[in-house]
């Protein structure tokens, strides 16, 4: 029996001994999407945190001193 990639858009044939449900390309794309989402979430958190810090300190933090 020949296995196929579970991605509906891909459907590549996988060898009989292949232990994953998705082909290597689909697995890499999935990991890339997760990493990009994490980077976006971190960027938003830093932006909001910096804005909140500025509001709380009323802009009195001067890094040049």
Backbone as a printed PyTorch tensor [residue, N CA C, xyz], in Angstrom:
tensor([[[ 0.8450, -1.1860,  0.0000],
         [ 0.0000,  0.0000,  0.0000],
         [ 0.8840,  1.2410,  0.0000]],

        [[ 0.5670,  2.1540, -0.8640],
         [ 1.3450,  3.3750, -0.9730],
         [ 0.6560,  4.4970, -0.2160]],

        [[ 1.4140,  5.1710,  0.6470],
         [ 0.8580,  6.2610,  1.4340],
         [ 0.9470,  7.5590,  0.6410]],

        [[ 0.0240,  8.4780,  0.9640],
         [ 0.0330,  9.8050,  0.3510],
         [ 0.0980, 10.8450,  1.4570]],

        [[ 0.6280, 12.0010,  1.1140],
         [ 0.6750, 13.1260,  2.0440],
         [-0.7570, 13.5140,  2.3960]],

        [[-1.0140, 13.8100,  3.6720],
         [-2.3690, 14.1200,  4.1360],
         [-2.8290, 15.5200,  3.7400]],

        [[-1.9030, 16.3620,  3.2630],
         [-2.2680, 17.7020,  2.8070],
         [-3.1100, 17.5620,  1.5370]],

        [[-4.3030, 18.1230,  1.5560],
         [-5.2230, 17.9600,  0.4300],
         [-4.6910, 18.5870, -0.8530]],

        [[-3.8650, 19.6270, -0.7240],
         [-3.3240, 20.2960, -1.9090],
         [-2.0940, 19.5810, -2.4570]],

        [[-1.4510, 18.7660, -1.6490],
         [-0.1810, 18.1430, -2.0340],
         [-0.3760, 16.7440, -2.6260]],

        [[-0.7830, 15.8050, -1.7920],
         [-1.0310, 14.4140, -2.1900],
         [ 0.1870, 13.7140, -2.8130]],

        [[ 1.3970, 14.0760, -2.3950],
         [ 2.5980, 13.3960, -2.8920],
         [ 2.6280, 11.9720, -2.3560]],

        [[ 3.2240, 11.1040, -3.1310],
         [ 3.3650,  9.7100, -2.7030],
         [ 4.5150,  9.6070, -1.7150]],

        [[ 4.2900,  8.8810, -0.6330],
         [ 5.3010,  8.6720,  0.3870],
         [ 5.7180,  7.2070,  0.3700]],

        [[ 6.9720,  6.9670,  0.6680],
         [ 7.4460,  5.5780,  0.6660],
         [ 6.7780,  4.8060,  1.8010]],

        [[ 6.7710,  3.5060,  1.7000],
         [ 6.0920,  2.6590,  2.6740],
         [ 6.6380,  2.7820,  4.0840]],

        [[ 7.9370,  3.0460,  4.2190],
         [ 8.5420,  3.1450,  5.5380],
         [ 8.5400,  4.5460,  6.1160]],

        [[ 7.9390,  5.4890,  5.4300],
         [ 7.9330,  6.8790,  5.8880],
         [ 7.0340,  6.9900,  7.1140]],

        [[ 7.5560,  7.5710,  8.2110],
         [ 6.8350,  7.5200,  9.4820],
         [ 5.9140,  8.7080,  9.7290]],

        [[ 5.9420,  9.7290,  8.8830],
         [ 5.1180, 10.9170,  9.0960],
         [ 3.8890, 10.9070,  8.1840]],

        [[ 2.8780, 11.6810,  8.5650],
         [ 1.6520, 11.7550,  7.7620],
         [ 1.7970, 12.7290,  6.5990]],

        [[ 2.6960, 13.7040,  6.7580],
         [ 2.8840, 14.7420,  5.7390],
         [ 4.2720, 14.6250,  5.1360]],

        [[ 4.4100, 15.0420,  3.8790],
         [ 5.7160, 14.9900,  3.2280],
         [ 6.6380, 16.0440,  3.8500]],

        [[ 7.9170, 15.9640,  3.5600],
         [ 8.9180, 16.8540,  4.1450],
         [ 8.6150, 18.3180,  3.8160]],

        [[ 8.2190, 18.5930,  2.5950],
         [ 7.9210, 19.9620,  2.1790],
         [ 6.7430, 20.5420,  2.9600]],

        [[ 5.6840, 19.7910,  3.1260],
         [ 4.5090, 20.2690,  3.8680],
         [ 4.8420, 20.4660,  5.3420]],

        [[ 5.6680, 19.5870,  5.9060],
         [ 6.0770, 19.7270,  7.3020],
         [ 6.9020, 20.9950,  7.4910]],

        [[ 7.8140, 21.2820,  6.5590],
         [ 8.6370, 22.4890,  6.6460],
         [ 7.7890, 23.7570,  6.5150]],

        [[ 6.8160, 23.7450,  5.6360],
         [ 5.9330, 24.9040,  5.4750],
         [ 5.1290, 25.1550,  6.7480]],

        [[ 4.6780, 24.0870,  7.3880],
         [ 3.9100, 24.2120,  8.6270],
         [ 4.7690, 24.8270,  9.7340]],

        [[ 6.0070, 24.3670,  9.8640],
         [ 6.9230, 24.9080, 10.8710],
         [ 7.2010, 26.3850, 10.5890]],

        [[ 7.3670, 26.7300,  9.3200],
         [ 7.6290, 28.1280,  8.9540],
         [ 6.4450, 29.0200,  9.3430]],

        [[ 5.2260, 28.5550,  9.1240],
         [ 4.0390, 29.3420,  9.5130],
         [ 3.9910, 29.5560, 11.0170]],

        [[ 4.3280, 28.5250, 11.7820],
         [ 4.3340, 28.6370, 13.2440],
         [ 5.3950, 29.6370, 13.6980]],

        [[ 6.5940, 29.5660, 13.1130],
         [ 7.6680, 30.4930, 13.4760],
         [ 7.2870, 31.9340, 13.1410]],

        [[ 6.7030, 32.1420, 11.9670],
         [ 6.3010, 33.4890, 11.5710],
         [ 5.2320, 34.0520, 12.5040]],

        [[ 4.3010, 33.2090, 12.9190],
         [ 3.2570, 33.6480, 13.8480],
         [ 3.8610, 34.0070, 15.2030]],

        [[ 4.8370, 33.2430, 15.6470],
         [ 5.5110, 33.5250, 16.9100],
         [ 6.2670, 34.8370, 16.8650]],

        [[ 6.9530, 35.0920, 15.7490],
         [ 7.6860, 36.3510, 15.5930],
         [ 6.7250, 37.5370, 15.5820]],

        [[ 5.5910, 37.3830, 14.9260],
         [ 4.5910, 38.4510, 14.8860],
         [ 4.0440, 38.7290, 16.2760]],

        [[ 3.7180, 37.6700, 17.0080],
         [ 3.1820, 37.8280, 18.3580],
         [ 4.2050, 38.4900, 19.2740]],

        [[ 5.4700, 38.1080, 19.1570],
         [ 6.5200, 38.7190, 19.9690],
         [ 6.6810, 40.1950, 19.6270]],

        [[ 6.6450, 40.5380, 18.3550],
         [ 6.7450, 41.9320, 17.9390],
         [ 5.6170, 42.7780, 18.4890]],

        [[ 4.4140, 42.2450, 18.4550],
         [ 3.2570, 42.9730, 18.9840],
         [ 3.3900, 43.1410, 20.5000]],

        [[ 3.8460, 42.0970, 21.1900],
         [ 4.0110, 42.1720, 22.6440],
         [ 5.0550, 43.2220, 23.0260]],

        [[ 6.1600, 43.2800, 22.3000],
         [ 7.2020, 44.2770, 22.5770],
         [ 6.6660, 45.6810, 22.3270]],

        [[ 5.9310, 45.8600, 21.2440],
         [ 5.3630, 47.1690, 20.9210],
         [ 4.3940, 47.6300, 22.0040]],

        [[ 3.5000, 46.7480, 22.4140],
         [ 2.5090, 47.0940, 23.4420],
         [ 3.2010, 47.3290, 24.7900]],

        [[ 4.1810, 46.4850, 25.1140],
         [ 4.9120, 46.6490, 26.3680],
         [ 5.6720, 47.9650, 26.4160]],

        [[ 6.3120, 48.3340, 25.3250],
         [ 7.0360, 49.6080, 25.2650],
         [ 6.1030, 50.7900, 25.3850]],

        [[ 4.9690, 50.7060, 24.7300],
         [ 3.9740, 51.7790, 24.8070],
         [ 3.4350, 51.8910, 26.2270]],

        [[ 3.1380, 50.7700, 26.8580],
         [ 2.6220, 50.7850, 28.2360],
         [ 3.6640, 51.3570, 29.1940]],

        [[ 4.9380, 50.9910, 29.0060],
         [ 6.0100, 51.5090, 29.8580],
         [ 6.1370, 53.0220, 29.7140]],

        [[ 6.0270, 53.5190, 28.4950],
         [ 6.1050, 54.9610, 28.2540],
         [ 4.9400, 55.6810, 28.9130]],

        [[ 3.7620, 55.0980, 28.8370],
         [ 2.5810, 55.7220, 29.4490],
         [ 2.7060, 55.7250, 30.9720]],

        [[ 3.1450, 54.6050, 31.5550],
         [ 3.2480, 54.4880, 33.0130],
         [ 4.2970, 55.4530, 33.5690]],

        [[ 5.4340, 55.5700, 32.8900],
         [ 6.5120, 56.4390, 33.3840],
         [ 6.3590, 57.8750, 32.8810]],

        [[ 5.3410, 58.1260, 32.1020],
         [ 5.0620, 59.4510, 31.5290],
         [ 6.2480, 59.9850, 30.7350]],

        [[ 6.9860, 59.0770, 30.0850],
         [ 8.0780, 59.4590, 29.2050],
         [ 9.3090, 59.9630, 29.9200]],

        [[ 9.4850, 59.6820, 31.1960],
         [10.6060, 60.2150, 31.9630],
         [11.8530, 59.3290, 31.9250]],

        [[11.8210, 58.2360, 31.2040],
         [12.9970, 57.3760, 31.0840],
         [13.8820, 57.9740, 29.9960]],

        [[15.1260, 58.3120, 30.3560],
         [16.0580, 58.8970, 29.4010],
         [17.2970, 57.9760, 29.3410]],

        [[17.4350, 57.1780, 28.3020],
         [18.5400, 56.2240, 28.2410],
         [19.8980, 56.8790, 28.0140]],

        [[19.9680, 58.1760, 27.7090],
         [21.2420, 58.8320, 27.4020],
         [22.0040, 59.2540, 28.6550]],

        [[21.4070, 59.1470, 29.8170],
         [22.0860, 59.5630, 31.0670],
         [23.0210, 58.4990, 31.5490]]])
